[in-house]
Amino acid sequence: MIFLGADHRGYELKEKIKKYFDEKNIDYIDCGTNSKEITHYPLIVKNVYSKMDITKDKAILICGSGVGMSIAANKFKGIRAGLCYNKVAVEDAKQHGNINV
């Protein structure tokens, strides 16, 4: 399963990812936020972490810079979050860093 989470600055991109996943029949769970209203990103990270099985699930976390979500996520046991800004960065991080978020 893929879990999605975003703060208010990442909300629009999360919605675009959901649309793409729907078109490709990719299963996901949306863990918020559900609007552009200001939210505290560590709460979104905690919500994602509390639902995922870190031994098999993946997650995508989105915030304005990606840095805050990455830092917050890496504080949770078993999370290996990387800041990825394009397809090559994702592929390298998965292959060489074994990221799951």
Sequence and secondary structure as in RCSB ss.txt:
>XXXX:A:sequence
MIFLGADHRGYELKEKIKKYFDEKNIDYIDCGTNSKEITHYPLIVKNVYSKMDITKDKAILICGSGVGMSIAANK
FKGIRAGLCYNKVAVEDAKQHGNINV
>XXXX:A:secstr
 EEEEE TTTHHHHHHHHHHHHHTT  EEE S  SSS   HHHHHHHHHHH  TTT EEEEE SSSHHHHHHHTT
STT       SHHHHHHHHHHH    
